């Protein structure tokens, strides 16, 4: 079928520039990881000893929050002021969005190294699936130049990352039964829901609207698979993670106050997996 050809996957003229951005982003996040390690003692209150895995996990979440702040700022700017991607949702040529995705690619490669090296202590194959499902379409958009608008929409999910990091940190230092932990958890769940779940009907409606056009099929099968399949994987993961959050919130809020007060401060094991 003529529509489903590989010829559409030609590198964008600025693909070399974005490749350099990916490398520089990866170096930046790896360097930040090493530079921040000596300072994690200032973030950890005294009173107990922390394992090297816990200290590494703390730095990983600080780096994740830095990445979130950078890419979310650029994401919002592109939504507000970058008209190129909105005028043509298929081939709108947005240097800012492709640069933002290049930054994220470098971060995900760096964080994937961390996840794979700490599989036993922190995380699982769902995080590997998440990172790979983001790397695949982000790389296509950054280097081929298509679907910038839809890719920028997916970056919105990173808004919840700092709150997830704060939740994990409060659990680590034995504050899981505190009001701050509960309030942060509720805000985190709300932001997670708005950015990753509530936005799905609007996103997939736009995909449906795009699928009604001939240009949709002219993208070719490789592009369509690289775009839609990872989106489905990410959405399923986000729904499963939200379910875990809701069940956790229900367990905490439904626990009698007397029982909460009877728990020791370190009731929650510090190596709980992050719900990202």
N, C-alpha and C positions, 0 to 999 in steps of 0.2 A: 504494500500500500504506500502510495507516494508521500502521504502525510508523515509516516513513521520512518524517517531517515536520520542518519547520524550527522549529516552535513550541517545541521543547525548548531552542533556543538563545536563551534569555532571560538578560539580564544579571543577575548576582548582585547583591543589594542593596549589597554592599560593593565593586562594580566600580569606582566612582568613587575610592574610597580606594586600591585597588590600582593604578589608573591614575596616581595621584599618586606612589605608591611606585616605579613604573616610571620616571617622570620624574626623581625624586630619585636613584634608583639610577644612571641614565644620567649625570646631572650629577656624581654622586660619582665614578664611574669616569673620566669625562672630566677632571674636576678633578684627580684623583690622577695621571693621566697627565701633565698639565702640571706639577704640583708636583714630580714625581719626576725629570723630565728633567734638571734641573741637577745631580742627584746621581748620575747613572749613571757618572760618572767615578770615583766611589769603589768601584764594583763591577767596574771594568775594570782589570786589572793593566797596568802600563806595559810598554813593550818593543815595541809595535806601534801603528799608528794604526787606528782603527775608523771605519767609514763611518757616516753619519747613519742609514742603513737598519738597520745592526747595532745602533746605540744605541736606535733606536725599537723594534726587535724585543725588545731586552732589557727595556725598560720594559713592553712589552705582556705579556711573560711574568711579570713581577713582579705586574702588575695581575691577570693570570689566576690566579696563586697566591693573591692576596688574596681574589678572588672564591671560589675553591675552598674556602679556609679558612672563609669565612662561611657559604656555603650547605651545606657538608658537615656543619658543626656543627649547624645547624638541622635538616638532614635526619635525622641520627642521633637528635636529641632527639625529632623527630616519630615515628620508628619505635619509640622506647622509651616515650614518655609520651603521645602524642596518640592517644587511642582512637577519636576521632570518625571518622577516615578508615578505620580498620580494621574498625569495626562495619558500615559500609556502603561497599563498595569503589566503588560507582557514584556515590552522592550524599553520602557522608560529608563534612560541612561542617567543614573545617579552615582556620581563619584563618591559622595558622602556615605551613601548606604553601603556601597561596596567596600569602602575603607572601614566602616564600622564592622562589617562582617569579617573582614580580614583580622581586625583586632580580636574578635570573638574566636576565630579559628585558632589564632595563636594561643589564646587562653585555654580553649578546650583541649588542645594538644598537650599543654603543660599540665592541666588538671587531670587529664586522662592518665598521664604518667603517674601522678600521685595516686589516683584511684586504683590502678593496676598494682602498684607497689604496696598498697594497704588494704588489699581485698579482705584479709582476715579480720582487721581491726575496724574498718570504717567504710561501709558501702558494700555494694554487691554488683551483680551483673546488670541490674536495672540502671545503675548509673553509667555503666559502660554503654548500654543500649542508648541511653539518653544522649551521651556525648557523640557517639557515632551517628545518631540520627540527626544531630544538629550539624556536625561536620560535613556530612554528605551534601545536603542542599545548599548550605552556606558557601561551600567551596564552588559549587556550580554557579551560583549567582555572582560570586566575587570574580571568578575567572572567565565566565561566559558572558555575563552582563544582563541576563534575562531575569524577569520576575523580582525585580528589586523591591517593588511595593509590598508584595506578599512576604518577602523575607524580612523586611523591616517590621511588619506586623508581628512576626514571631519573636522578635527581640523583646517585645513588651513583657514576655514571661520573666525576664531577668529582674523586674521590679521587686519580686518577692524574695530574692536571694539574701539581701541583708537581714531581713526579718527571720529567715530560716537560720542564718548564722547566729543571730542573737539568741534565738530559742535554744540552739545547741549549746552555746556558751553558758547560759543560765543553768542548764541542766548539768554541765560539767562542773560548775563551782558549787553545786548543791543547793540551787535556788528553785528547784522544780516545784516546790510547794508554796512559793512566794506569789504575791499578787502581781508583781512585775512579770513573772513568767506567764501567768494566766492571761493578763492583759495583752502582752506581746503575742501570745499564741492566738488570741482571738483576732487581733489586727492582722497577724501573719496569715491566718486562714482566710480572712476577708480579702486581703490583697491578692493572695494566691488564687482565690476563686474568681475575682474580677479579671485578673490578668491572664489566667491560664484556662479558665473554664467558661465563665460568662461571656467571654469574647468569641468563643468557638462558633456559636450560631451565626454571628455576623461574618466571621472569617469564611466559613464554609458556604454561606449564602453568596459571598462575593466569588468564591470558586465556582459555584453553580452558575452564576451569571456569566462568568468568563467562559465556562464550558459550552454556553449557547452560541458562541461565536466561532467562526471558521479559524480565527487566529489561534485558538486554543489547541486545535489538532495540528496546526502547522508547527507547533513547538516540537513535535516529534515524540515518539514513545520514550526514548531515553530521558528526555527532559521531564516529561510528565511523571514517569516513575520516580525520578530523583526528587521531584517536588512533592508529590502527593503521598507516596509510601512512608517517607520519614515523618511527615506531618501526622499521619494516622498513628504511628508508633509513639510519637511524643504526646499526642492527645490521650492515648490509652494510659501511658505512664502517669500523666498529670491527674487523670481521673482516679487511678489507683492510689496515688499519693494523697490526693484530697480525701479519699475514703479513710486512709490511715489517720489523717489529721482529725477528721470528724469523730472517728471512734476514740481517738486519744483524748479529744476535748470532752466528749461525752463521759468518758471514764473519770476524768479529773473533776468536771463540774458536778457529776453525779455522786461523787464520793462524799460521805458525811464529813462535816468539819472536824468532828471529834477524831475521826480516823486519820485525817490529814495531820492534825496536830500531834498525833501519836507516832507518826513516822519519823525516823531519824533523818537528819539533813542530807545524808548521802544515800537515801533510799534508791534513787535512780542511778543505775550504773553509768559511769561517765562515758562508756564506750557505746552508748546508744547510737544507732545508725541515724544519720541525718535524713530528714524527709524532704528531699529536693526533687 
